[in-house]
Amino acid sequence: MTEGKENKEERIIRILETDIPGGINVYSGLARIKGVSWSFSSAVCNILKIDKKKKIGELSEKELSLISEIVKDPKIPNFLLNRRNDLETGKNVHLTGSDLDLRKEFDIKRLKKIKSYKGLRHALGLPVRGQRTRSHFRKNKSMGVVKKKKR
């Protein structure tokens, strides 16, 4: 009898192209999906009336499909969405996974194209949000004494 329970907890659940171990609770498991924050995960659990401490491996197929539907098209307050007032559509949407990566990449390309301050900072590989540069952000650059190559 305990073998069935352990088997469900050890299996890997796939939600929105993300593999989640079955032994993790629903609240933290949903937060592993790219684009789903802790507050969004909590909202999904509250909407579907799923216990946050329940293991993901114990969820039924119907509950898993409901979770994926809610994450794709959420009926939650706009402040929890990750893309409000989209520049292209003007709508409030929530992006996950590769869609989020692509949209972020397009946003950075747009900033570079219009030559905004943030776009120029991205292009130069410098910090964009006002951090200091004197002692940080030396990405892959050697500093100090460099050893000579042996011939």
Phi and psi in degrees as a GROMACS rama.xvg file:
@    title "Ramachandran Plot"
@    xaxis  label "Phi"
@    yaxis  label "Psi"
@TYPE xy
-76.3267  -21.7804  THR-2
-62.766  -39.5915  GLU-3
-63.3933  -40.3921  GLY-4
-67.5152  -43.2925  LYS-5
-65.5347  -37.381  GLU-6
-63.1586  -41.3612  ASN-7
-66.5013  -37.2889  LYS-8
-74.4039  -27.7614  GLU-9
-84.3381  -19.9021  GLU-10
-72.005  160.369  ARG-11
-102.934  128.796  ILE-12
-99.4053  136.715  ILE-13
-109.798  114.507  ARG-14
-124.787  121.584  ILE-15
50.1804  54.6357  LEU-16
60.585  24.6857  GLU-17
-125.554  129.345  THR-18
-85.9264  126.226  ASP-19
-125.182  127.322  ILE-20
-61.7223  141.008  PRO-21
-70.3521  -17.4984  GLY-22
-82.2122  -4.91354  GLY-23
-88.2293  147.948  ILE-24
-73.178  161.979  ASN-25
-61.2774  -41.8578  VAL-26
-58.9808  -50.4974  TYR-27
-80.8187  -25.2094  SER-28
-67.772  -41.6436  GLY-29
-66.9849  -31.6459  LEU-30
-69.4173  -13.5707  ALA-31
-76.4583  -17.4118  ARG-32
-72.5465  132.183  ILE-33
-65.1053  122.718  LYS-34
101.191  -3.85188  GLY-35
-109.867  115.532  VAL-36
-87.3078  175.981  SER-37
-65.6587  -40.5056  TRP-38
-69.6391  -35.9477  SER-39
-66.309  -40.925  PHE-40
-61.3089  -42.4473  SER-41
-63.4196  -40.9095  SER-42
-63.648  -40.5304  ALA-43
-62.9263  -43.694  VAL-44
-62.8036  -40.1612  CYS-45
-69.0725  -39.0035  ASN-46
-65.6552  -44.2462  ILE-47
-85.1467  -2.60815  LEU-48
55.7758  45.8194  LYS-49
-102.655  135.573  ILE-50
-64.5742  128.558  ASP-51
-65.4104  -25.9624  LYS-52
-88.8724  -5.36528  LYS-53
-67.8278  142.518  LYS-54
-74.4965  144.546  LYS-55
-64.8762  -32.1045  ILE-56
-65.6866  -19.6286  GLY-57
-89.4437  -5.90563  GLU-58
-73.7382  145.817  LEU-59
-81.1386  167.991  SER-60
-63.1984  -35.2832  GLU-61
-64.7971  -42.9768  LYS-62
-65.315  -39.2932  GLU-63
-64.6263  -39.6468  LEU-64
-68.4726  -36.7586  SER-65
-63.9878  -40.8085  LEU-66
-61.5477  -46.0738  ILE-67
-65.7046  -35.495  SER-68
-65.4968  -43.7937  GLU-69
-64.372  -40.8411  ILE-70
-68.7682  -36.6485  VAL-71
-69.9674  -43.7957  LYS-72
-131.48  80.0328  ASP-73
-75.9759  141.559  PRO-74
-109.309  63.6205  LYS-75
-128.504  169.07  ILE-76
-57.9555  148.715  PRO-77
-63.6628  -27.399  ASN-78
-69.1806  -13.3802  PHE-79
-90.0441  -10.1809  LEU-80
-77.8915  151.363  LEU-81
-95.7166  -0.73795  ASN-82
-142.485  85.888  ARG-83
-96.3075  141.722  ARG-84
50.3191  61.2105  ASN-85
-56.4508  138.381  ASP-86
-63.2663  -37.9111  LEU-87
-77.3028  -47.0735  GLU-88
-101.438  -26.0825  THR-89
79.3956  7.19611  GLY-90
-100.341  165.837  LYS-91
-95.2875  116.568  ASN-92
-130.478  163.262  VAL-93
-122.496  120.246  HIS-94
-105.192  147.295  LEU-95
-136.932  157.519  THR-96
62.1257  -133.479  GLY-97
-69.5771  -27.0982  SER-98
-61.7103  -40.3429  ASP-99
-65.1522  -43.116  LEU-100
-62.3556  -45.4809  ASP-101
-62.9481  -44.2256  LEU-102
-64.703  -38.8044  ARG-103
-64.3162  -42.0982  LYS-104
-62.6533  -42.5961  GLU-105
-64.9542  -37.2199  PHE-106
-63.047  -43.0485  ASP-107
-66.2735  -40.1179  ILE-108
-62.8221  -39.3828  LYS-109
-64.1133  -42.2943  ARG-110
-62.9491  -38.539  LEU-111
-67.7902  -39.6747  LYS-112
-65.1218  -41.7895  LYS-113
-83.5785  -1.13982  ILE-114
56.8477  44.4448  LYS-115
-75.9791  169.053  SER-116
-59.0563  -46.1214  TYR-117
-63.6155  -37.6867  LYS-118
-65.1094  -40.798  GLY-119
-64.5875  -40.29  LEU-120
-64.3033  -40.5515  ARG-121
-61.5458  -44.955  HIS-122
-63.5961  -35.3136  ALA-123
-84.9244  -7.44273  LEU-124
74.7607  26.0409  GLY-125
-101.427  163.458  LEU-126
-64.3495  140.219  PRO-127
-94.4627  -29.7665  VAL-128
-102.402  33.045  ARG-129
85.7747  11.5157  GLY-130
-71.1375  159.645  GLN-131
-74.0947  151.208  ARG-132
-117.124  -1.83278  THR-133
-65.3971  -42.2224  ARG-134
-118.724  5.13632  SER-135
-134.388  178.671  HIS-136
64.3783  36.5943  PHE-137
-97.0131  70.7029  ARG-138
-66.6009  117.296  LYS-139
54.2876  30.3712  ASN-140
-113.62  134.233  LYS-141
-79.1956  146.55  SER-142
-130.895  137.786  MET-143
94.0597  -144.732  GLY-144
-80.3988  131.586  VAL-145
-109.884  130.452  VAL-146
-72.5541  143.376  LYS-147
-76.1389  147.927  LYS-148
-76.4548  139.475  LYS-149
-80.1449  140.758  LYS-150
